[in-house]
Amino acid sequence: MAVTAPEALALFVDRLVLRTPLTEAQKDRITSLPGRISKVPACHDIILPGQHTDQSCLVASGLVGRFDTMADGRRQIVAFYLPGEMCDLHSVPVPTSGWGLEALAGSTLVFVPHAALREATDDPIIALAFWRDTVTDASLLAKWAANLGRKQAIPRVAHLFCEMGVRMECRGLGERTEYDLPVTQAQLADAVGLTSVHLNRTLKALREQGVAFSGRKVRIADWARLTQLAEFDPVYLLLAERGAVGGDSRRSRG
């Protein structure tokens, strides 16, 4: 079934209210923002580093990755974006990108004009909700950088599986112990800074810990054990105030 722009924006509202209470009128204002629907295939570049944009990209379905490119063409993926997440809300004040966006899987996107987003921020609570959303994006980026710089391969990949489990659960896209992650092993390697060979060895070691990544599905047999291995503390997801992170595998929508 085709996703409409208001339906995608309603998913974005669901993400915003995880951290900022909004009135029904404020929610309606956001869902009524103009948006252009675009369907893009897997491995399609949406925006490249250095490109100017006058619109922000909202994921309606699929999965998008934020990346940087090395001089030899290699890519480092630095963030995953799920349905209901705005990949580049921060491009409203800074419209020239220092990074790129790629559809990692076949995705439906909604492009929302910067002018409309700026106009919506005349409501200070909506402005605060947008601000908190960009702060959350920055918090995730900082955690990814720390994991890449300081953790060994096994806890690094384990941490990514923990993070995506919590994020999927909060978005209603699965349980933290079982969810779809529509990336190839090559894309996963680009996200955790490993070669394909090293990633295969790491995934084999994680299977011995009860973690399976097969057919683009993640299954975690022992959540507590994996979080300990990964040194995973969800505080950086900035969900605690709204109660969206629980201690077990039961779904909580905050």
N, C-alpha and C positions, 0 to 999 in steps of 0.2 A: 504494500500500500504506500502511495506517495505521501511524503511528509510535507506539510505546508509551512510557510514561514511563521505564522502565529503558533503552530504546534511546536516548532523548534525553539521559538522564543519562550514558550511556556516551560520547556526543559531548562532553559537558561535561568528563568525565574526560580525554578526548583533549586538550582545550584546556589543562587544568590541568597535565598532564605535560609540556607544552612548556616549562614554567618550574620545575616542582617534581617530583622523583622521588617516586612513590607505590608502596607495596607492593600486591600483589594484594588483600590484606585491606582496605586503605584504599580501593582502587578499588571493591571490592564494597560497602563501606559507603556510598559516595557513590551508586552506581547503585541501591542499595536504598532510597534516600530516598523518602518518599511524594510523589506529584505528581498534580495534576489536569490532564488534557489538555483543551485548548480550541482549536477551530478558529475563526479570525477572518478576515473578508474584508479585502481591500485598503482602505486609507484609514480603518481602524477604530481609534478611540482605545482604548488598553488601560488607561491611567492618565493622569490630568490633574494639572497642577501644583497643589500644595496638598492632594492627596488622601492619606489615610492608607491604608496597606496592611500586611497581616500575612503576605504571601507574596512571593516573588521570581519573576520571569518568565524562563524559559529558552526560547530559540528552538529548536524541533525541526526546523522547515522554514520556508522563506520568508525575509523580511527585515523587521527592525523598526528604527525610527528613534527616537532620543531628541530631544526638541524643547523649546523655550521658545516662549511666545506673547506677541506684542506687544499693546498696548492696542487697536490697530485690527484685531486678528485675524490678522495675518501671523505666520508661523511661521519660526523658524530651527532647522533640524535640526543637531544638534551631534554626532551619532554614528550609525553604522550597526552593527547587530548581526546576526551570521550564525548559522546552525544550530550548536548546541553552545555558544553564548555566553549567559551570564546577564546580562540587561540591567541589572539593579538589585540585584546582590548586596550593594551598599553600603546598601540599604534595610533590611538586617537590624538594624544598630545605629541607623539613622535612618529610621524607617518613614513619616515624612511627606515626600512628594516635593516637591522644588523645581523639577520638570521634568515633562514628560509622555512617554509612550511611544505610538507609533502603528505599526500594521502597515502598512508601505509596500506590501507585496504580500500576497496571500493567504498566511496563515501558520498553522502549528500550534505552539501554545505549551504549555509545562508550567509550572504554578504550584506552587512548592515552599514549604511553610509555613516561616515564619521559625523557629518553635520547633524544627523538625527540623534546620534548618541550624545553629542555635545548639548543639543537642545534639551534632552531628557534630564541632564544634570542641573537644570535650573531648580529641580527639586533636590534639596540638600541630602535627603535620605537616600534617594536613588544615586546621587553622586557618591555618598559614603559606601553604598553597596558595590558600585563599580570599583571604587578605590580598594575596598577590601578584597575584591576578586583579583585585582592586579597584584596586591600584596601576597595573596595566596600563591599565585603563579610564581612570584619571585622566591617565595619560601621553598617551593618544590624544586626550583632551579638550583638554589643553594644546597639543598640536600643531595641532589644528583651530583653536583660538583664535588661535594665532600666524599660521597661514596666512590666516585671515580678516582679521586686523588689519594684516598687513604685505605680503602678496604680491598681485601683480596677477592679473587674471582667468585668463590662460593658465597660468602656473605653479601657480596655486591648483587649477584643475581637473586639471591634469596630476598634481599631487601626490596628489589623491584617487584617481585611477586607479592610480597606483603603489601606494599603500597597500592598496587593495582587491585588487590583483593578488597582493601578497605574502600578505595574510591569506587570500584564497581558496585559494592554493596550499598554505599551511600547514594548512588545514582539509580539503584533499583535494577542493575544490569546483571545480577548474579549474587552468589554468596561469596564471602571472602575466602572460603576454602574451595570453591569451584566456580570458575567463570571462564568465558571465552576471551582470549587475547589474540585478535586477528593479525598477528605479525609472523613473518617468516623467521627462520633462525638467523638469516643474514641481517635482517632488520633488528632483531634482538641483540645480535652481536654489536651492531652499530650503537645501540642504546647503552650497552654496558662496557663498551670500550675493549672488547676482546676479539681475537681472530675467530673465525668459524671453528677451527680445530680446537682452540682453547674452550670455546663455548660448549662444544659437544662434550668435552671431558667434564666440564662443570655441571652440565645437565645430567650426565651419568652419575656424578657424585651426589647430586641433589635427589635423584631417584632413590638412592640408597638411604636418604633421609626422609623418604615418603613424599617427595614432591615430583609430580609428573607434568611435563609440558609436551603434549602430543596432540597432533591434529589441531593446533592453535587453541587448545583448551588447557587450562591450568587446574590441577587437582592437588590439594594439600591435605595430607592425612592427619598431621598433628600441628595445628596452628601455633600453639604455645611453644613447641620445640623450634619451629621455623623462625618465629619472632626472636627467640633467644639467639639462634644462630646468626640471624641478620642484624642483631642489635637494633631492632625496629621499635621506635617509639613514635606513635602517630601525632605527637604534639605539633610537628611542623606542618601538618595538614590544616591546622587552625580550625578544628571542628569542636574542640572541647567545650567551648562556651555554650554551644547550641545542643550539646549532648548527642552528636551524631556518631561518635565512636564508642562502641561498647567493648567489653572485655572478652566476649565470646563470639561465635559465628552467627548469632541471630541478627537479622537485618534490622537496622535502625535508620530511619529517614531523617532524624533530627527535627 
